[in-house]
Amino acid sequence: MINTVLGVDIGGSHITAALVDLETKAIVAGSEKRKFVDSNGSAEEILSSWCTLIQQTFEEHGITDKRMGIAMPGPFDYEQGISLIRDQQKFRSLYQMNLKEALAKRLGMDQMDIVFINDAAAFLQGEVFGGAAMNFDTVLGLTLGTGLGAAMSRNGEAHDAALWNSPFKEGIAEDYLSTRWFLQAYRELTGEEIRGVKELTELDGSRDGVHALFEEFAGNLAKFISDKAGEYSAAVVVLGGNISNACEYFLPALNQALKDKDSSLQIRIAELKEDAALIGAASCLRDLEKPH
């Protein structure tokens, strides 16, 4: 499996790993594993959990040429592999630890064969490498969910764009382009509570104003996209995250709003879903496809 690399996605409560075939640009069938991790545990507990799952994946598929791309939340020194997470409710025990060095030692790997990438950037990297944004030179990626994630890709290399706190309307972008906006807008409209956008889609047609909420969201998104895509000279925008699963409710209005702005931007919905970060992280080692 010469062209096979392990993709790893580190979250606040889990680790997910899967082997990725860099030739087919897809996850190797049956290789994906997921495990709960207590991110408030000791460094030893966290690293042990990660390495157990990683080692199992390598061994079960007979991988001896171990290479691994890891999608990791920030703040983080991605080049050196040092965690800078301190003021969040996760991974505080790893603060200032060189994770590249620690993982290489535990797994019997060369540090050069371990690459870290920002988790938001990994999503877009996957879509550029083998998903909705293949063959585009400049791509803006937005993950629309509990928060707002953003990344920019130029010439096949994605980087975190950190646009969540960009000034927007009467607040910041995340105030208007996340699940939180839908919950608040629906509460103001009806006086009722909903748990998420999926629940809102199930009410479509049975509650007055639901369609209008999606249209308002589309207008906000169109304004933000047109401003930022122009700033970054992006030719296409890829939308991911849980809200993108409801694209049928806002995509027509979004495209029309962009058309009204005389925008030629292409809007693509992410194709790889949860696999995007795994494939994106693994693809960071695509220049090392042959044994070395």
Residue pairs with C-beta under 8 A, 6 or more apart in sequence:
1 19
1 21
1 28
1 61
1 62
1 63
1 65
2 65
2 289
2 290
2 291
3 21
3 22
3 23
3 289
4 19
4 20
4 21
4 22
4 28
4 61
4 63
5 19
5 20
5 22
5 67
5 68
5 69
5 282
5 283
5 285
5 286
6 17
6 18
6 19
6 20
6 54
6 57
6 58
6 63
6 66
6 67
6 68
6 69
6 282
7 17
7 18
7 19
7 20
7 27
7 68
7 69
7 71
7 277
7 278
7 279
7 280
7 281
7 282
8 15
8 16
8 17
8 50
8 54
8 68
8 69
8 70
8 71
8 278
8 281
9 15
9 16
9 17
9 70
9 71
9 119
9 122
9 277
9 278
9 281
10 50
10 70
10 71
10 72
10 73
10 119
11 73
11 119
12 39
12 73
12 89
12 90
12 91
13 36
13 37
13 38
13 39
14 34
14 35
14 36
14 37
15 34
15 35
15 37
15 49
15 50
15 53
16 32
16 33
16 34
16 35
16 274
16 278
17 32
17 33
17 34
17 53
17 54
17 57
17 278
18 27
18 28
18 31
18 32
18 33
18 57
18 275
18 278
19 27
19 28
19 31
19 57
19 61
19 63
19 282
20 26
20 27
20 28
20 278
20 279
20 282
20 283
21 27
21 28
22 282
22 283
22 285
22 286
22 289
23 289
25 129
25 130
25 279
25 283
26 130
26 279
27 275
27 278
27 279
28 61
31 57
31 60
31 61
32 278
33 53
33 56
33 57
35 49
35 52
35 53
37 46
37 49
37 50
38 45
38 46
38 49
39 46
39 89
39 90
39 91
40 89
40 90
40 92
40 93
41 49
41 93
42 93
43 93
43 94
43 97
46 91
46 93
46 94
47 99
47 102
47 103
47 106
50 103
51 103
51 106
51 107
54 68
54 103
54 107
55 107
57 63
58 66
58 107
65 291
66 107
66 108
66 109
66 113
67 109
67 113
67 114
67 285
67 288
68 103
68 109
68 113
68 114
68 115
68 282
68 285
69 115
69 116
69 117
69 122
69 280
69 281
69 282
69 283
69 284
69 285
70 114
70 115
70 116
70 117
70 281
71 117
71 118
71 119
71 122
71 123
71 277
71 278
71 280
71 281
72 78
72 83
72 99
72 116
72 117
72 118
72 119
73 85
73 90
73 118
73 119
74 84
74 85
74 118
74 119
74 160
75 84
75 85
76 82
76 83
76 84
76 85
76 116
76 118
77 83
77 84
78 116
78 117
78 118
79 116
80 98
80 100
81 98
81 99
81 100
81 101
81 103
81 111
81 114
81 116
82 96
82 97
82 98
82 99
82 100
83 91
83 94
83 95
83 96
83 97
83 99
84 95
84 96
85 91
85 92
85 94
85 95
86 92
86 95
99 116
100 111
100 114
100 116
101 111
103 109
103 114
104 110
104 111
104 113
104 114
113 285
113 288
115 281
115 284
115 285
117 125
117 158
117 280
117 281
117 284
118 151
118 159
118 160
119 149
119 277
120 141
120 143
120 149
120 150
120 151
120 160
120 161
121 151
121 158
121 159
121 160
121 280
122 158
122 276
122 277
122 278
122 280
122 281
123 141
123 143
123 149
123 151
123 240
123 270
123 276
123 277
123 280
124 133
124 139
124 141
124 151
124 152
124 153
124 158
124 238
124 276
124 280
125 151
125 153
125 157
125 158
125 276
125 279
125 280
125 281
125 283
125 284
126 272
126 275
126 276
126 277
126 278
126 279
126 280
126 281
126 283
127 133
127 134
127 139
127 141
127 238
127 240
127 268
127 270
127 271
127 272
127 276
127 280
128 134
128 136
128 139
128 153
128 156
128 158
128 280
129 156
129 279
129 280
129 283
129 286
130 272
130 279
130 283
131 238
131 270
131 271
131 272
131 276
131 279
132 238
132 268
132 269
132 270
132 271
132 272
133 139
133 141
133 153
133 236
133 238
133 268
136 153
136 235
136 236
137 154
137 155
137 235
138 152
138 153
138 154
138 232
138 233
138 234
138 235
138 236
139 152
139 153
139 158
139 234
139 235
139 236
139 237
139 238
140 150
140 151
140 152
140 153
140 161
140 225
140 228
140 229
140 232
140 234
140 236
140 237
140 238
141 149
141 150
141 151
141 152
141 153
141 158
141 237
141 238
141 239
141 240
141 270
142 148
142 149
142 150
142 163
142 177
142 225
142 237
142 238
142 239
142 240
142 241
143 149
143 150
143 240
143 241
144 177
144 178
144 221
144 239
144 240
144 241
144 242
144 243
144 244
145 178
145 179
145 241
145 242
145 243
146 178
146 179
146 180
146 242
147 164
147 174
147 178
148 163
148 164
148 173
148 174
148 177
148 178
149 164
149 241
150 160
150 161
150 162
150 163
150 164
150 228
151 158
151 159
151 160
151 161
152 158
152 159
152 161
152 232
152 234
153 159
158 280
161 232
163 173
163 228
164 172
164 173
164 174
165 172
165 173
165 174
166 172
166 173
166 224
166 228
167 173
168 175
168 176
168 177
168 220
168 223
168 224
169 175
169 176
169 220
173 224
174 180
175 181
176 217
176 220
176 224
177 217
177 220
177 221
177 224
178 243
179 196
179 197
179 242
179 243
181 217
181 220
182 194
182 196
182 197
182 200
182 213
182 217
182 243
183 193
183 194
183 195
183 196
185 213
185 216
185 217
186 192
186 193
186 194
186 200
186 210
186 213
187 193
189 209
189 213
190 207
190 209
194 200
194 203
196 242
197 242
197 243
197 245
197 246
198 242
198 245
198 246
200 210
200 213
200 246
201 246
201 249
203 210
204 210
204 211
204 249
211 249
214 246
214 249
214 250
214 253
215 250
215 253
217 250
218 250
218 251
218 253
218 254
218 257
219 253
219 257
221 250
221 254
222 254
222 257
222 258
222 261
223 257
225 237
225 254
225 258
225 265
225 267
226 258
226 261
226 263
226 265
228 234
229 237
229 263
229 265
234 265
235 265
235 266
236 265
236 266
236 267
236 268
237 265
237 266
237 267
237 268
238 268
238 269
238 270
239 247
239 267
239 268
239 269
239 270
240 269
240 270
240 273
240 276
244 269
244 270
247 269
251 267
251 269
254 267
255 267
258 265
258 267
270 276
272 279
